[in-house]
Amino acid sequence: MKDWEVAFNAQWKPGPEAAAGMHQVGPDMATLVIYLDPDSLALMPPADPAKWPAFVGLLRQLRDGAQAVADFLEEHRRLAIEQETGVSLELPGLTY
């Protein structure tokens, strides 16, 4: 385990006002904050800038993983609507 890694497991079900974004906490520091409505989670970079490249790698993995989950959910939602309605949503002009 790297010195910046922490064993941590958690599960939240975001509420209707959930959001995520960068929060600048000083002139030279920013965190990723996930507001889960009502809880929040902040991912803060290591204090030592020499360790930031590994943290940047983690942030990119989070970005890529979030995109993969979003794509999966959108596709399965589309398939469920098509199955329910019998209408293909792949046709031009149809949105879901």
N, C-alpha and C positions, 0 to 999 in steps of 0.2 A: 504494500500500500504506500503510495507517495505521501509525503508529509502534509500535503494540502488536502488529501482525501479524507473523508469522514464516512464511516458506515452509517447509513441513514435510510430508513424506509418510512414512507408516509403515503397516505391516500386522502385526497380531498375530492369532494364533488362541488365544483364551482357553482356559485349562485348566478342569478341573472345579471348581476352587475360586475361579473368577473372581467378583468382586463390585465394586460401585461405591458411593461415598458421599461425604458431606462430611467433611472432616477439619479441625477447628479448630486453627490453628497459633499462636494467640495470642488475647488478649482481643478484638481488633478485626480478625482476619483468618481467613479460611477458604479452603480449596481444594477442588476436586472431584478425588477420587482414584479412578482405575480400576485395581483390582488384577486383573491379567490371569492370574495363576498360571502362571509365576512372576514375570513382569515387572509393573511398575506404571507408571502415567502420572499425573502431577499437573498439573492446570490451575490455575495460580495467577493471581489477579487482578493488575492493574497496581498498583504501589505508590502511585500517585497516585489518590486517591478520585474526582477529577474525571473520570477515565477509566473508572470502574466501570460507568456506564450502557451503554457499548458492550460491555463484557465480560458484563454481565447479558444483553444481547441475544444474544450468542454462546451463553451457557448455555441460554437458552430455545430457540434453534435446535437445539442438541444434544438437548434434551428432546423437542422436536417430531419431529426426525429419528429419534431412538431409538424413539418411539412408532410412527412410520410403518413402520419396519423390523420392529418387533415384530408389528404388525397384518398386514403382508405375510407374514411367516413363519408366523404362526398360521393364516392363511387358506389358504396353500399346503399346510401340513401337513394341515389338515382335508380339503382337496380330494384329496390323495394317499391319505389313509386311506379316504375314501369310494370312490375309484376302486379301491383295492386290495380293499376288503371288499364293495363294492356296497351299503353301508348308509349312509344319510344321517345325518350327525351333527347335523343341524338339528332332529332330533326331541327333544321335551322329555325330560329325564332322562338323555340320553346325554352323556357327557363324554369328552374325548380328551386 
